Amino acid sequence: MRKSTFIQPEVVLVFNKSSLLIAVVCSLRHAAKLINGSVQSVSLACSGEYMTTKGWYFRKMHPKLEIEWSDLANLKLEDYDQMCDFKQARYHPRTYKSRKAKRKK
């Protein structure tokens, strides 16, 4: 039997600016559509090369963890990173306000 060249999509977790889990999507492409961004930038945010993409935090679902419906709007990014042993800096929520104010000037 021939090996398939199709790569299985990975589940992506989407966290908002206040680092709360707001969505669980089935692939990078769906995550990019959700924020109206590019698949590459979402992928780089998942891998840790970018901190955010358009103000959203992204993480790939860890294979040994399970997310339940009750985790939506309750699970924090720091808690998820700690469970997965993922080390990455994150912006403070006030940083976004100052960045927006600078853009308006």
Number of C-alpha atoms within 10 A of each C-alpha: 3 4 5 6 6 6 6 7 10 15 18 23 24 23 23 18 18 15 22 19 21 15 17 20 17 14 17 23 18 16 23 18 11 12 14 10 14 14 16 13 18 27 22 16 19 22 15 17 11 17 17 20 19 11 15 16 25 30 22 18 19 16 9 6 10 8 12 8 8 8 14 15 14 12 17 17 22 16 12 17 14 10 11 14 9 13 10 12 10 14 14 11 13 10 10 13 10 10 10 10 10 9 7 6 5
